Amino acid sequence: VKTLGERNFSIDENTLYPLLRRLEEREILSSERRVEENKPRKYYFISETGRQVRKELLRIWNEQEQLLKSFVGEE
């Protein structure tokens, strides 16, 4: 939450953590528990499945972008 806030992306913890759990359940993310500074922490990482999902979403995004540009004559 702190890192996202530093990047001007505001999100409430009550929104973020359930989303992270759902992405982990769908195997898009994986996680690892660590103890740092005597505090238990959970770190999330993109999984191979997540990389494939990201690749496909970017492909779809780019196709949609090209389609929209063709409507306004930017191609």
ZALUMLUM-14331 format. One record per atom (N, C-alpha, C, O, CB): residue in one letter; x, y, z. Coordinates in steps of 0.02 Angstrom, whole numbers, plus 50000, padded with zeros to 5 digits. Glycine has a CB too. Layout:
{residuo A | X X | Y Y | Z Z}
...
***
This chain:
{residuo V | X 50042 | Y 49941 | Z 50000}
{residuo V | X 50000 | Y 50000 | Z 50000}
{residuo V | X 50044 | Y 50062 | Z 50000}
{residuo V | X 50030 | Y 50111 | Z 49965}
{residuo V | X 49952 | Y 50000 | Z 50061}
{residuo K | X 50096 | Y 50060 | Z 50040}
{residuo K | X 50142 | Y 50117 | Z 50044}
{residuo K | X 50175 | Y 50130 | Z 49976}
{residuo K | X 50177 | Y 50187 | Z 49952}
{residuo K | X 50196 | Y 50106 | Z 50098}
{residuo T | X 50201 | Y 50077 | Z 49946}
{residuo T | X 50235 | Y 50085 | Z 49881}
{residuo T | X 50187 | Y 50109 | Z 49827}
{residuo T | X 50205 | Y 50152 | Z 49787}
{residuo T | X 50266 | Y 50018 | Z 49859}
{residuo L | X 50126 | Y 50084 | Z 49827}
{residuo L | X 50077 | Y 50107 | Z 49779}
{residuo L | X 50061 | Y 50181 | Z 49790}
{residuo L | X 50055 | Y 50219 | Z 49742}
{residuo L | X 50013 | Y 50066 | Z 49783}
{residuo G | X 50054 | Y 50200 | Z 49853}
{residuo G | X 50041 | Y 50270 | Z 49869}
{residuo G | X 50097 | Y 50316 | Z 49845}
{residuo G | X 50085 | Y 50372 | Z 49822}
{residuo G | X 50031 | Y 50278 | Z 49943}
{residuo E | X 50159 | Y 50292 | Z 49852}
{residuo E | X 50217 | Y 50331 | Z 49829}
{residuo E | X 50216 | Y 50341 | Z 49753}
{residuo E | X 50246 | Y 50387 | Z 49726}
{residuo E | X 50282 | Y 50298 | Z 49850}
{residuo R | X 50180 | Y 50297 | Z 49719}
{residuo R | X 50175 | Y 50301 | Z 49645}
{residuo R | X 50108 | Y 50332 | Z 49624}
{residuo R | X 50086 | Y 50324 | Z 49567}
{residuo R | X 50182 | Y 50231 | Z 49614}
{residuo N | X 50077 | Y 50368 | Z 49671}
{residuo N | X 50013 | Y 50403 | Z 49658}
{residuo N | X 49957 | Y 50356 | Z 49638}
{residuo N | X 49913 | Y 50374 | Z 49599}
{residuo N | X 50023 | Y 50454 | Z 49604}
{residuo F | X 49958 | Y 50296 | Z 49666}
{residuo F | X 49904 | Y 50248 | Z 49654}
{residuo F | X 49874 | Y 50232 | Z 49722}
{residuo F | X 49901 | Y 50192 | Z 49760}
{residuo F | X 49929 | Y 50183 | Z 49618}
{residuo S | X 49819 | Y 50264 | Z 49738}
{residuo S | X 49789 | Y 50257 | Z 49803}
{residuo S | X 49740 | Y 50198 | Z 49804}
{residuo S | X 49695 | Y 50194 | Z 49762}
{residuo S | X 49753 | Y 50322 | Z 49823}
{residuo I | X 49750 | Y 50153 | Z 49851}
{residuo I | X 49705 | Y 50096 | Z 49859}
{residuo I | X 49700 | Y 50079 | Z 49933}
{residuo I | X 49750 | Y 50080 | Z 49969}
{residuo I | X 49729 | Y 50034 | Z 49817}
{residuo D | X 49641 | Y 50063 | Z 49954}
{residuo D | X 49629 | Y 50046 | Z 50024}
{residuo D | X 49651 | Y 49974 | Z 50038}
{residuo D | X 49642 | Y 49931 | Z 49995}
{residuo D | X 49554 | Y 50055 | Z 50041}
{residuo E | X 49679 | Y 49962 | Z 50096}
{residuo E | X 49701 | Y 49895 | Z 50114}
{residuo E | X 49644 | Y 49845 | Z 50111}
{residuo E | X 49655 | Y 49787 | Z 50094}
{residuo E | X 49731 | Y 49895 | Z 50185}
{residuo N | X 49583 | Y 49866 | Z 50127}
{residuo N | X 49526 | Y 49821 | Z 50126}
{residuo N | X 49506 | Y 49802 | Z 50054}
{residuo N | X 49467 | Y 49756 | Z 50044}
{residuo N | X 49467 | Y 49854 | Z 50160}
{residuo T | X 49533 | Y 49837 | Z 50006}
{residuo T | X 49524 | Y 49820 | Z 49936}
{residuo T | X 49582 | Y 49778 | Z 49910}
{residuo T | X 49572 | Y 49728 | Z 49876}
{residuo T | X 49515 | Y 49883 | Z 49893}
{residuo L | X 49643 | Y 49799 | Z 49927}
{residuo L | X 49703 | Y 49768 | Z 49900}
{residuo L | X 49713 | Y 49696 | Z 49923}
{residuo L | X 49723 | Y 49652 | Z 49882}
{residuo L | X 49762 | Y 49809 | Z 49920}
{residuo Y | X 49709 | Y 49684 | Z 49988}
{residuo Y | X 49727 | Y 49617 | Z 50012}
{residuo Y | X 49678 | Y 49563 | Z 49991}
{residuo Y | X 49700 | Y 49507 | Z 49975}
{residuo Y | X 49731 | Y 49618 | Z 50087}
{residuo P | X 49613 | Y 49575 | Z 49989}
{residuo P | X 49569 | Y 49523 | Z 49960}
{residuo P | X 49583 | Y 49511 | Z 49886}
{residuo P | X 49578 | Y 49454 | Z 49862}
{residuo P | X 49495 | Y 49544 | Z 49969}
{residuo L | X 49601 | Y 49563 | Z 49850}
{residuo L | X 49619 | Y 49555 | Z 49780}
{residuo L | X 49682 | Y 49511 | Z 49772}
{residuo L | X 49684 | Y 49467 | Z 49730}
{residuo L | X 49630 | Y 49623 | Z 49746}
{residuo L | X 49732 | Y 49525 | Z 49813}
{residuo L | X 49793 | Y 49485 | Z 49811}
{residuo L | X 49778 | Y 49412 | Z 49827}
{residuo L | X 49805 | Y 49367 | Z 49795}
{residuo L | X 49845 | Y 49512 | Z 49860}
{residuo R | X 49735 | Y 49399 | Z 49876}
{residuo R | X 49717 | Y 49330 | Z 49893}
{residuo R | X 49682 | Y 49295 | Z 49836}
{residuo R | X 49695 | Y 49236 | Z 49822}
{residuo R | X 49673 | Y 49329 | Z 49956}
{residuo R | X 49636 | Y 49331 | Z 49802}
{residuo R | X 49600 | Y 49301 | Z 49745}
{residuo R | X 49648 | Y 49285 | Z 49688}
{residuo R | X 49643 | Y 49232 | Z 49656}
{residuo R | X 49545 | Y 49348 | Z 49720}
{residuo L | X 49696 | Y 49330 | Z 49675}
{residuo L | X 49745 | Y 49318 | Z 49622}
{residuo L | X 49789 | Y 49258 | Z 49639}
{residuo L | X 49809 | Y 49220 | Z 49595}
{residuo L | X 49788 | Y 49380 | Z 49610}
{residuo E | X 49804 | Y 49250 | Z 49703}
{residuo E | X 49843 | Y 49192 | Z 49725}
{residuo E | X 49803 | Y 49128 | Z 49718}
{residuo E | X 49829 | Y 49076 | Z 49697}
{residuo E | X 49867 | Y 49201 | Z 49797}
{residuo E | X 49739 | Y 49130 | Z 49735}
{residuo E | X 49696 | Y 49071 | Z 49728}
{residuo E | X 49692 | Y 49049 | Z 49655}
{residuo E | X 49687 | Y 48989 | Z 49641}
{residuo E | X 49625 | Y 49086 | Z 49754}
{residuo R | X 49694 | Y 49096 | Z 49609}
{residuo R | X 49691 | Y 49082 | Z 49537}
{residuo R | X 49761 | Y 49067 | Z 49508}
{residuo R | X 49769 | Y 49058 | Z 49448}
{residuo R | X 49660 | Y 49140 | Z 49500}
{residuo E | X 49811 | Y 49065 | Z 49552}
{residuo E | X 49880 | Y 49049 | Z 49534}
{residuo E | X 49911 | Y 49100 | Z 49487}
{residuo E | X 49958 | Y 49084 | Z 49450}
{residuo E | X 49882 | Y 48981 | Z 49503}
{residuo I | X 49887 | Y 49161 | Z 49489}
{residuo I | X 49916 | Y 49216 | Z 49451}
{residuo I | X 49974 | Y 49245 | Z 49491}
{residuo I | X 50023 | Y 49270 | Z 49462}
{residuo I | X 49863 | Y 49270 | Z 49434}
{residuo L | X 49968 | Y 49243 | Z 49556}
{residuo L | X 50021 | Y 49264 | Z 49602}
{residuo L | X 50041 | Y 49205 | Z 49645}
{residuo L | X 50002 | Y 49158 | Z 49655}
{residuo L | X 49999 | Y 49324 | Z 49645}
{residuo S | X 50102 | Y 49208 | Z 49670}
{residuo S | X 50122 | Y 49162 | Z 49723}
{residuo S | X 50146 | Y 49205 | Z 49781}
{residuo S | X 50157 | Y 49265 | Z 49772}
{residuo S | X 50180 | Y 49111 | Z 49698}
{residuo S | X 50153 | Y 49175 | Z 49839}
{residuo S | X 50174 | Y 49216 | Z 49896}
{residuo S | X 50225 | Y 49178 | Z 49938}
{residuo S | X 50233 | Y 49118 | Z 49932}
{residuo S | X 50113 | Y 49235 | Z 49939}
{residuo E | X 50257 | Y 49216 | Z 49980}
{residuo E | X 50308 | Y 49189 | Z 50025}
{residuo E | X 50303 | Y 49228 | Z 50090}
{residuo E | X 50300 | Y 49290 | Z 50090}
{residuo E | X 50380 | Y 49194 | Z 49994}
{residuo R | X 50304 | Y 49192 | Z 50145}
{residuo R | X 50303 | Y 49225 | Z 50210}
{residuo R | X 50374 | Y 49232 | Z 50236}
{residuo R | X 50414 | Y 49185 | Z 50231}
{residuo R | X 50260 | Y 49185 | Z 50261}
{residuo R | X 50388 | Y 49290 | Z 50263}
{residuo R | X 50454 | Y 49303 | Z 50293}
{residuo R | X 50445 | Y 49343 | Z 50356}
{residuo R | X 50395 | Y 49379 | Z 50364}
{residuo R | X 50501 | Y 49341 | Z 50242}
{residuo V | X 50493 | Y 49338 | Z 50401}
{residuo V | X 50493 | Y 49379 | Z 50461}
{residuo V | X 50549 | Y 49429 | Z 50453}
{residuo V | X 50608 | Y 49410 | Z 50447}
{residuo V | X 50502 | Y 49336 | Z 50526}
{residuo E | X 50532 | Y 49492 | Z 50453}
{residuo E | X 50582 | Y 49546 | Z 50447}
{residuo E | X 50568 | Y 49597 | Z 50501}
{residuo E | X 50511 | Y 49618 | Z 50512}
{residuo E | X 50579 | Y 49579 | Z 50376}
{residuo E | X 50621 | Y 49616 | Z 50535}
{residuo E | X 50616 | Y 49663 | Z 50591}
{residuo E | X 50564 | Y 49639 | Z 50642}
{residuo E | X 50524 | Y 49678 | Z 50669}
{residuo E | X 50597 | Y 49733 | Z 50566}
{residuo N | X 50565 | Y 49573 | Z 50655}
{residuo N | X 50520 | Y 49541 | Z 50702}
{residuo N | X 50446 | Y 49547 | Z 50683}
{residuo N | X 50402 | Y 49539 | Z 50726}
{residuo N | X 50529 | Y 49569 | Z 50771}
{residuo K | X 50432 | Y 49560 | Z 50620}
{residuo K | X 50363 | Y 49564 | Z 50596}
{residuo K | X 50353 | Y 49513 | Z 50540}
{residuo K | X 50392 | Y 49511 | Z 50493}
{residuo K | X 50346 | Y 49637 | Z 50571}
{residuo P | X 50301 | Y 49473 | Z 50546}
{residuo P | X 50287 | Y 49427 | Z 50491}
{residuo P | X 50260 | Y 49467 | Z 50431}
{residuo P | X 50217 | Y 49510 | Z 50438}
{residuo P | X 50235 | Y 49372 | Z 50512}
{residuo R | X 50287 | Y 49451 | Z 50372}
{residuo R | X 50267 | Y 49485 | Z 50311}
{residuo R | X 50251 | Y 49432 | Z 50258}
{residuo R | X 50278 | Y 49377 | Z 50259}
{residuo R | X 50323 | Y 49533 | Z 50286}
{residuo K | X 50206 | Y 49451 | Z 50213}
{residuo K | X 50190 | Y 49408 | Z 50157}
{residuo K | X 50208 | Y 49445 | Z 50094}
{residuo K | X 50184 | Y 49501 | Z 50083}
{residuo K | X 50115 | Y 49386 | Z 50158}
{residuo Y | X 50250 | Y 49415 | Z 50053}
{residuo Y | X 50272 | Y 49446 | Z 49990}
{residuo Y | X 50241 | Y 49409 | Z 49932}
{residuo Y | X 50239 | Y 49348 | Z 49930}
{residuo Y | X 50349 | Y 49446 | Z 49984}
{residuo Y | X 50216 | Y 49447 | Z 49885}
{residuo Y | X 50183 | Y 49419 | Z 49826}
{residuo Y | X 50228 | Y 49426 | Z 49765}
{residuo Y | X 50263 | Y 49476 | Z 49757}
{residuo Y | X 50115 | Y 49452 | Z 49813}
{residuo F | X 50225 | Y 49374 | Z 49722}
{residuo F | X 50264 | Y 49373 | Z 49661}
{residuo F | X 50220 | Y 49349 | Z 49604}
{residuo F | X 50174 | Y 49309 | Z 49614}
{residuo F | X 50326 | Y 49327 | Z 49668}
{residuo I | X 50233 | Y 49375 | Z 49544}
{residuo I | X 50195 | Y 49350 | Z 49487}
{residuo I | X 50219 | Y 49280 | Z 49470}
{residuo I | X 50279 | Y 49266 | Z 49469}
{residuo I | X 50204 | Y 49398 | Z 49426}
{residuo S | X 50172 | Y 49236 | Z 49457}
{residuo S | X 50189 | Y 49166 | Z 49440}
{residuo S | X 50196 | Y 49160 | Z 49364}
{residuo S | X 50184 | Y 49207 | Z 49327}
{residuo S | X 50134 | Y 49118 | Z 49467}
{residuo E | X 50216 | Y 49101 | Z 49342}
{residuo E | X 50220 | Y 49089 | Z 49270}
{residuo E | X 50151 | Y 49096 | Z 49238}
{residuo E | X 50144 | Y 49124 | Z 49184}
{residuo E | X 50250 | Y 49019 | Z 49255}
{residuo T | X 50100 | Y 49071 | Z 49272}
{residuo T | X 50031 | Y 49080 | Z 49248}
{residuo T | X 50015 | Y 49154 | Z 49243}
{residuo T | X 49984 | Y 49177 | Z 49195}
{residuo T | X 49980 | Y 49044 | Z 49294}
{residuo G | X 50035 | Y 49192 | Z 49293}
{residuo G | X 50023 | Y 49264 | Z 49293}
{residuo G | X 50058 | Y 49298 | Z 49235}
{residuo G | X 50031 | Y 49344 | Z 49205}
{residuo G | X 50047 | Y 49295 | Z 49358}
{residuo R | X 50118 | Y 49275 | Z 49219}
{residuo R | X 50155 | Y 49304 | Z 49162}
{residuo R | X 50117 | Y 49291 | Z 49096}
{residuo R | X 50114 | Y 49334 | Z 49053}
{residuo R | X 50226 | Y 49275 | Z 49158}
{residuo Q | X 50090 | Y 49231 | Z 49091}
{residuo Q | X 50052 | Y 49214 | Z 49030}
{residuo Q | X 49987 | Y 49256 | Z 49026}
{residuo Q | X 49969 | Y 49279 | Z 48972}
{residuo Q | X 50035 | Y 49139 | Z 49029}
{residuo V | X 49954 | Y 49264 | Z 49083}
{residuo V | X 49893 | Y 49305 | Z 49084}
{residuo V | X 49910 | Y 49377 | Z 49066}
{residuo V | X 49874 | Y 49408 | Z 49027}
{residuo V | X 49860 | Y 49302 | Z 49154}
{residuo R | X 49964 | Y 49403 | Z 49094}
{residuo R | X 49986 | Y 49471 | Z 49078}
{residuo R | X 50001 | Y 49478 | Z 49004}
{residuo R | X 49980 | Y 49527 | Z 48972}
{residuo R | X 50048 | Y 49489 | Z 49119}
{residuo K | X 50036 | Y 49430 | Z 48976}
{residuo K | X 50052 | Y 49432 | Z 48904}
{residuo K | X 49989 | Y 49434 | Z 48861}
{residuo K | X 49984 | Y 49473 | Z 48814}
{residuo K | X 50095 | Y 49370 | Z 48885}
{residuo E | X 49941 | Y 49393 | Z 48879}
{residuo E | X 49878 | Y 49391 | Z 48841}
{residuo E | X 49838 | Y 49456 | Z 48850}
{residuo E | X 49810 | Y 49481 | Z 48801}
{residuo E | X 49835 | Y 49332 | Z 48863}
{residuo L | X 49836 | Y 49483 | Z 48910}
{residuo L | X 49801 | Y 49546 | Z 48921}
{residuo L | X 49834 | Y 49603 | Z 48883}
{residuo L | X 49799 | Y 49646 | Z 48856}
{residuo L | X 49798 | Y 49562 | Z 48996}
{residuo L | X 49900 | Y 49604 | Z 48881}
{residuo L | X 49935 | Y 49656 | Z 48843}
{residuo L | X 49921 | Y 49649 | Z 48768}
{residuo L | X 49913 | Y 49699 | Z 48734}
{residuo L | X 50010 | Y 49652 | Z 48856}
{residuo R | X 49917 | Y 49587 | Z 48744}
{residuo R | X 49900 | Y 49576 | Z 48673}
{residuo R | X 49830 | Y 49604 | Z 48658}
{residuo R | X 49821 | Y 49639 | Z 48608}
{residuo R | X 49903 | Y 49501 | Z 48656}
{residuo I | X 49783 | Y 49588 | Z 48701}
{residuo I | X 49714 | Y 49613 | Z 48691}
{residuo I | X 49713 | Y 49689 | Z 48695}
{residuo I | X 49681 | Y 49721 | Z 48654}
{residuo I | X 49666 | Y 49582 | Z 48744}
{residuo W | X 49748 | Y 49717 | Z 48744}
{residuo W | X 49751 | Y 49790 | Z 48752}
{residuo W | X 49778 | Y 49823 | Z 48688}
{residuo W | X 49750 | Y 49871 | Z 48664}
{residuo W | X 49796 | Y 49809 | Z 48812}
{residuo N | X 49832 | Y 49796 | Z 48662}
{residuo N | X 49862 | Y 49824 | Z 48601}
{residuo N | X 49816 | Y 49818 | Z 48541}
{residuo N | X 49812 | Y 49865 | Z 48501}
{residuo N | X 49928 | Y 49789 | Z 48586}
{residuo E | X 49780 | Y 49763 | Z 48535}
{residuo E | X 49732 | Y 49756 | Z 48481}
{residuo E | X 49677 | Y 49808 | Z 48487}
{residuo E | X 49657 | Y 49839 | Z 48437}
{residuo E | X 49701 | Y 49685 | Z 48481}
{residuo Q | X 49652 | Y 49817 | Z 48548}
{residuo Q | X 49599 | Y 49867 | Z 48559}
{residuo Q | X 49624 | Y 49937 | Z 48544}
{residuo Q | X 49589 | Y 49978 | Z 48516}
{residuo Q | X 49573 | Y 49862 | Z 48630}
{residuo E | X 49686 | Y 49951 | Z 48564}
{residuo E | X 49716 | Y 50017 | Z 48552}
{residuo E | X 49720 | Y 50030 | Z 48477}
{residuo E | X 49703 | Y 50085 | Z 48454}
{residuo E | X 49785 | Y 50022 | Z 48584}
{residuo Q | X 49742 | Y 49980 | Z 48439}
{residuo Q | X 49748 | Y 49988 | Z 48366}
{residuo Q | X 49679 | Y 49998 | Z 48335}
{residuo Q | X 49671 | Y 50039 | Z 48290}
{residuo Q | X 49782 | Y 49927 | Z 48335}
{residuo L | X 49630 | Y 49962 | Z 48359}
{residuo L | X 49561 | Y 49970 | Z 48334}
{residuo L | X 49535 | Y 50041 | Z 48346}
{residuo L | X 49507 | Y 50072 | Z 48302}
{residuo L | X 49515 | Y 49919 | Z 48366}
{residuo L | X 49545 | Y 50065 | Z 48407}
{residuo L | X 49522 | Y 50133 | Z 48424}
{residuo L | X 49558 | Y 50186 | Z 48383}
{residuo L | X 49527 | Y 50234 | Z 48360}
{residuo L | X 49533 | Y 50148 | Z 48498}
{residuo K | X 49624 | Y 50177 | Z 48373}
{residuo K | X 49661 | Y 50224 | Z 48332}
{residuo K | X 49636 | Y 50224 | Z 48260}
{residuo K | X 49636 | Y 50277 | Z 48228}
{residuo K | X 49735 | Y 50207 | Z 48333}
{residuo S | X 49615 | Y 50167 | Z 48236}
{residuo S | X 49590 | Y 50165 | Z 48167}
{residuo S | X 49524 | Y 50204 | Z 48160}
{residuo S | X 49510 | Y 50229 | Z 48105}
{residuo S | X 49578 | Y 50092 | Z 48145}
{residuo F | X 49486 | Y 50211 | Z 48213}
{residuo F | X 49425 | Y 50250 | Z 48210}
{residuo F | X 49438 | Y 50325 | Z 48206}
{residuo F | X 49399 | Y 50362 | Z 48177}
{residuo F | X 49382 | Y 50235 | Z 48270}
{residuo V | X 49493 | Y 50347 | Z 48235}
{residuo V | X 49509 | Y 50419 | Z 48235}
{residuo V | X 49564 | Y 50436 | Z 48185}
{residuo V | X 49588 | Y 50492 | Z 48184}
{residuo V | X 49529 | Y 50442 | Z 48305}
{residuo G | X 49583 | Y 50387 | Z 48144}
{residuo G | X 49631 | Y 50399 | Z 48091}
{residuo G | X 49702 | Y 50411 | Z 48114}
{residuo G | X 49739 | Y 50448 | Z 48081}
{residuo G | X 49609 | Y 50457 | Z 48053}
{residuo E | X 49723 | Y 50380 | Z 48169}
{residuo E | X 49791 | Y 50390 | Z 48193}
{residuo E | X 49839 | Y 50336 | Z 48167}
{residuo E | X 49898 | Y 50338 | Z 48183}
{residuo E | X 49792 | Y 50390 | Z 48270}
{residuo E | X 49815 | Y 50289 | Z 48129}
{residuo E | X 49860 | Y 50237 | Z 48104}
{residuo E | X 49895 | Y 50260 | Z 48041}
{residuo E | X 49935 | Y 50223 | Z 48013}
{residuo E | X 49822 | Y 50173 | Z 48090}
***
